[in-house]
């Protein structure tokens, strides 16, 4: 049993939109993107600010074993900023690599997607995405020797200080070296979890079968935790209510 360690590494999140603070909205977990859909590539450098005053975006298409550049653009970066958002619509089928570099062409972060009919084979998907039903999620006070302490369906801002632990237990290795946790909240009178709360990345070893992390709430309401692997494939979704 292991506690997640939050990473400051650079990463790209694929989503439909983003907030003014650079947080993703409606994360796209699948690596298979429909043709002619506009998506957002959100670069985040974690706890470190983006170095330099310019960042380059490149989008390359792989065809017949070779890469062809389809798009490139330079962006001016504001001082003390750790994120950059770029929108793009794909008009061709194929496998694409998206990457950001600095002014010296050093890569900052990269990701790949499949567009249109060029879908990723099922065998390339992670075991966790395929066996999502075999991953158990438990909210609790703590985890000792692989056992959740005081499992709960709600957490109190007063008696618990808003602090809760989310424990994930799989029947097989999680098979990922990083997870992406997105926390959403139901806004007033809404039936959907439409209010973005937080998005975090954590590092782990791919052979781990159980892991946990802690989170502190500051507001009452109904919350949803979506946990995805390093390929942005959904591992588990968990729900909890925060009371006074």
Secondary structure, DSSP 8 states (H G I E B T S, - for coil): -EE-EE----EEEEEEEE-TTS-EEEE---SEE-TT-EEEEEEE-TTS---SSEEEEEEEEEETTEEEEEEEEEEE--TT--EEEEEEE--S-EEEEEEEE-TT--EEEEEEEEETT----GGGS-HHHHTGGGEEEEEESEEETTEEES--SEEETTTSTTEEEEEEEESS----SEEEEEEEE--TT-SS--EEEEEEEEE--TT-SEEEEEEE--S-EEEEEEEE-TT--EEEEEEEEEE-
